[in-house]
Amino acid sequence: MPTRPSPVTVIHLLDAAGGDGQLWGKERVAHWLMEAQLASGEVLPLLRTLTPKLLNEVAGRSGIDSQAIAQTVTKDPRPYVAGLRKALDQQPGALVHTHGYKANLIGRAAKWAGVKMGGLISTCHGWVETTRSLRVYNALDRFTSRYSDAATVPAPNMQERMPRGTIFLPNGIPDAPVPTPEEEQALRAKLRIPSGAIVAGTLGRLSAEKGIDVLIDAVRQTSSVPNLVWIVAGTGPLADDLKRAETELPNLRFIGYVEGSEGLLPAIDVFVQPSWTEGLSLALLEAARAQRAIVATRVGATDWAIRPQQEGLLVQKGDGTKLAEEVTRLAADEELRRDLGHAARHRFEDALNIHAMHRRLLEVYQQVLTRNSPLSIAQKADARD
């Protein structure tokens, strides 16, 4: 009987930021990925955060070895490099997989400092560039990504701003059953949704890049559509804008923060993503998993995940009129809503789940280990001679 190969040891390094009982998007993806890797037996994931955060507690409860490499936040990279060196001394030959610009830069600094590792994989999860310092850090991250052994991004259009050879590797989320009719009705009753209403909804961070202005415009344009109700869930800097819009628009409901997508998705008929910019939205993947019909803007990896006219209806970013038209179209066509929802669920099962992400990343890990093996390095040296 053949013996199973030893698992690949991978240190995931993050500048975690989650708090108040919530994980941020990249933290959720990293946590789900580590859980899938641990369950597979093919990867032994270890979590190292720059400083102690909520993610350490969450990962620890999942049975993942989780520690911080420093105790206080600093702009000086040396304490973080020293902490990563110590982690690698305890796990000789481990791969390092960094997530986000700060962790990516620390990983490369460690590599330049001669810290021994099996290889360095870096992931840009997206670029928020609302301040000058963020723009500078993100530009530095993009420029230096060539010094990682492999760099990945979750959206094809992000490759255009990265060095040649950057790998498109889409996010994934864990499986969950499609909401039952009983669950749908129970949540609609809890949210006091009128009987017979068609509900279009969205959830996530309420910020400018998420297209809240476009959403409000679309709600206003559909105010005369019979039985169409819009529901928005989430928190963020534009929450007050939604509260004001709710007082002006009788077809809009703002319900604030909900605990997980299950606090909204079972109650809606159409999921709407009006974003100006995205990598690969987790809320979009959750909507596909929940078998909802989808209307979304054509940004980031959206048209890879949800192919136009196959798993959803896509519109150009900023086009509130077209967004309103497509939602209105779905509100009037139950069969189309059903067909698109089933297609989105099949797409999730085939390509958008966390196990697909794990398999793609395992191939990257193995390629890096092969390239960095002593035999491969010796062969390269012989070729140069």
Buried (B, 14 or more C-beta within 10 A) or exposed (E): EEEEEEBBBBBBBBBBBBEEEEBBBBBBBBBBBBBBBBBBEBBBBBBBBBBBBBBBEBBEEBEBBBBBBBEEEEEEBEBBBBBBBEBBEEBEEBBBBBBBBBBBBBBBBBBEEEBEBBBBBBBBBBBEBEEEEEEEBBBBBBEBBEBBBBBBBBBBBBBEEBBEEBBBBBBBBBEBEBBEEEBBBBBBEEBEBEEEBBBBBBBBBBBBBBBBBBBBBBBBBBBEBEEBBBBBBBBBEBBEBBEEBBEEBEBBBBBEBBEEBBBBBBBBBBBBBBBBBBBBBBBBBBBBBBBBBBBBBBBBBBBBBBBEEEBBBBBEBBBBEBBBBBBBBBBBEEEEBEBBBBBBBBBBBEBBBBBBBBEBBBEBBBBBBEEBEEEEEEEEEEEEE
